[in-house]
């Protein structure tokens, strides 16, 4: 199982770095690791001020999304991070998350 997770993490990282370049996110210092995410495929945790991001891939699930799709989704999440942080000063975190994910899901479809 650990070998499969390591392989998935390598695929996730390679695809994320491809999108990081394509989306002009080179100002971000990104780290990658696996973790039990309790029902999520992946997660992007970031601090916009320091431009540091931690990209997490779930270590304990039956894959219901390919690591490459997860990586693209998280790269798009990072693309919208600054806007999300600014909007969160005026609107609830749930509202901001829902609206940014609408954009992310549309971009995911457009960037196939």
C-alpha positions in Angstrom: 0.0 0.0 0.0 2.8 2.4 0.9 4.4 1.9 -2.5 1.1 2.8 -4.3 0.7 5.9 -2.2 4.3 7.0 -3.0 3.6 6.5 -6.7 0.3 8.5 -6.4 2.2 11.3 -4.6 4.8 11.4 -7.3 2.1 11.6 -10.0 0.3 14.3 -7.9 3.5 16.3 -7.5 4.5 16.1 -11.1 1.1 17.1 -12.4 0.8 19.9 -9.8 4.2 21.3 -10.9 3.1 21.2 -14.5 0.0 23.3 -13.7 2.0 25.5 -11.3 4.2 26.5 -14.3 1.3 26.8 -16.7 -0.7 29.1 -14.3 2.3 31.3 -13.4 2.4 30.2 -9.8 6.2 30.2 -9.5 6.1 32.6 -6.6 4.7 29.9 -4.3 7.0 27.6 -2.3 5.1 24.3 -2.4 5.6 21.2 -0.3 3.9 17.8 -0.8 2.9 15.0 1.5 0.3 12.3 2.1 -2.1 12.4 5.1 -5.4 11.0 6.1 -7.8 13.6 4.9 -11.0 11.9 6.0 -13.0 11.8 2.8 -11.1 14.4 0.7 -8.9 13.4 -2.2 -6.5 16.2 -1.7 -6.2 19.6 0.0 -4.2 22.8 -0.5 -3.2 24.7 2.7 -1.6 28.0 2.1 -0.4 31.3 3.6 -0.7 34.1 1.0 1.6 36.4 2.9 4.6 34.0 3.0 3.7 32.3 -0.4 4.0 28.9 1.2 1.6 26.1 0.4 1.3 22.5 1.6 -0.3 20.1 -0.9 -1.8 17.1 0.7 -2.9 13.9 -1.0 -5.1 11.5 0.9 -3.2 8.4 2.0 -6.2 6.3 3.1 -8.9 6.2 0.4 -9.9 4.2 -2.5 -9.2 6.6 -5.3 -12.3 8.2 -6.6 -10.3 10.9 -8.4 -7.0 10.4 -10.2 -4.0 12.1 -8.6 -3.6 14.2 -11.8 -7.1 15.6 -11.5 -6.5 16.3 -7.8 -3.3 18.2 -8.7 -5.0 20.4 -11.3 -7.8 21.2 -8.9 -5.4 22.2 -6.1 -3.3 24.3 -8.5 -6.5 26.1 -9.5 -7.2 26.5 -5.8 -3.8 28.1 -5.3 -4.4 30.4 -8.3 -7.5 31.8 -6.6 -6.0 31.9 -3.1 -5.3 35.7 -3.0 -8.8 36.5 -4.2 -10.3 34.1 -1.7 -8.4 35.6 1.2 -9.4 39.1 0.2 -13.1 38.1 -0.2 -13.1 36.3 3.2 -12.6 39.7 4.8 -16.2 40.6 3.6 -18.0 37.3 3.2 -18.2 34.0 5.1 -15.6 31.4 4.5 -18.2 29.0 3.3 -19.6 31.4 0.7 -16.1 32.2 -0.6 -15.2 28.5 -0.8 -18.4 27.7 -2.6 -18.0 30.5 -5.1 -14.3 29.8 -5.8 -15.1 26.1 -6.3 -17.7 27.0 -8.9 -14.9 28.7 -10.8 -12.5 25.8 -10.2 -15.0 23.3 -11.4 -15.7 25.3 -14.6 -11.9 25.7 -15.2 -11.4 21.9 -14.6 -13.9 21.2 -17.4 -12.4 23.8 -19.7 -8.8 22.6 -19.2 -9.3 19.0 -20.1 
